[in-house]
Amino acid sequence: MRASKRQRALTEYISARLTVDEEKRLRERTEAAGLTKSEWCRQVILTALETPPETQLLLSEFLALRALVLALHTDALQGTKVTEQRVAAMIQQADAKKYAMAENRIRAFRANGKSGSAEASKS
């Protein structure tokens, strides 16, 4: 997406402050995508704007529920006693990761035209 290939001029500018770790993660993503930081960030921002918040919300809740069911099933298979504290911890963990899991699924789907289940299950 070089300037010579663009049909309209990009005139607006934004900036963001990142931690050292966040910048490292950003650099890894941009290198993997073969894009500059600016190009990658623009692409991510525009993609995020295309996904309705309702879709992100529903997908994130569904993936949190999926993670909870799988964790409970794993505990049951291993003979682990399910306590109220364990369930609360599972819910907290699923809630903490649900938005990132939804974004990963949406991004993988757009990139590959697939559900991205192998990538998302790592999250």
ABEGO torsion letter per residue (X at the ends): XBAAABABBBABBBBBBBBAAAAAAAAAAAAAAGBBAAAAAAAAAAAAAABBAAAAAAAAAAAAAAAAAAAAAAAAAAGBBBBAAAAAAAAAAAAAAAAAAAAAAAAAAAAAGBAGAAAAAAX
